[in-house]
Amino acid sequence: MMIKMNKQIEDRIISCLFWLSDPENGAKVEISINEKNKELQIIRHPTEQKVAFVHSIPIDNFMNMPIEIFCNLCRSIEKDAENAA
């Protein structure tokens, strides 16, 4: 399914991915859009465990959230996944 994303959302996701790719302070997560529910999903794929960690937030909340806070959320999800492994 083709995702229709406006330029503002796309630019914001790219900015977040830039910060999340930092080797010292990043997070190994995947960001995807659930267009039907108008949500952004943060996914931490499993390494050894069989369950992926998924957190969803409304796109409007994502757009109003400071990038630093969003990146902290992603790092927290990654840490929770590691602790559960």
Residue pairs with C-beta under 8 A, 6 or more apart in sequence:
1 35
3 33
3 35
4 35
5 33
8 63
9 33
9 59
9 62
9 63
12 62
12 63
12 67
13 31
13 40
15 67
16 31
16 67
16 70
16 71
16 74
17 31
19 25
19 26
19 67
19 68
19 71
20 26
20 27
20 29
20 71
20 74
25 71
25 75
26 71
26 75
27 44
27 71
27 74
27 75
27 77
27 78
28 44
28 78
29 42
29 43
29 44
29 74
29 77
29 78
30 42
30 43
30 44
30 45
31 40
31 41
31 42
31 43
32 40
32 41
32 43
33 39
33 40
33 41
33 59
34 40
34 41
34 56
37 56
38 58
38 59
38 60
39 56
39 57
39 58
39 59
40 56
40 57
40 58
40 59
40 62
41 54
41 55
41 56
42 54
42 55
42 56
42 57
42 73
42 74
42 77
43 52
43 53
43 54
44 52
44 53
44 54
44 77
44 78
44 80
44 81
45 52
46 52
46 81
46 85
47 85
48 85
49 81
49 84
49 85
51 84
53 77
53 80
53 81
53 84
55 73
55 77
57 65
57 73
62 70
